[in-house]
Amino acid sequence: MRKAFTLMELMVSIVLIVLITLFLFGAIASSKLSNDTLSKHSKAEVQRMDLFELMYRDVIESVDIKSLETKDKHFNILEMQTQNSIYDIAAPYVTYYVNAKTNVLTRLESAREIKLPVNYESENFVLVDELLGEVAAFNFYTTSVENNASDINTTEENNTSTVQKQLSKNLIYTKSKLLKEPILIEISN
């Protein structure tokens, strides 16, 4: 009857423990990498949804909206007066534009009308938010669609006719290298 391990049995058990430890460290490293990737994608999606909500509320609550073309066909300047404010300004003027040097989508908000470039005197009245980096496209499109409404009585003799009504659709398209999918906002008036 033996009372101790042989040297060979001890070496085999040490090798097995080392192999199991290596596999565990590999699994933990893989799990950490997977968790970091998931966290990065989750943060990008949260940023995308926050930006979508902000732009949607600005446009849907706008009183006056216009798009200005720039030298670069991939970028427009979007100016509006809206009821949506980040800074509790009543009926603020909001401008979205992409900085040509840094490719950052920027939102300006002010109680006064904003004229680009912002001069030194009005700089104190304009609040600036950099929303999204590495922007590849920011465009605003307006389309008109005719809507036919039939069976409208137009005379006393109950003649029916078709009435044409102009509906407009506003589309905002934003694409960035930081987002997995572009942002497309469609709003019908």
Disulfide bonds with the S-S distance in Angstrom:
none
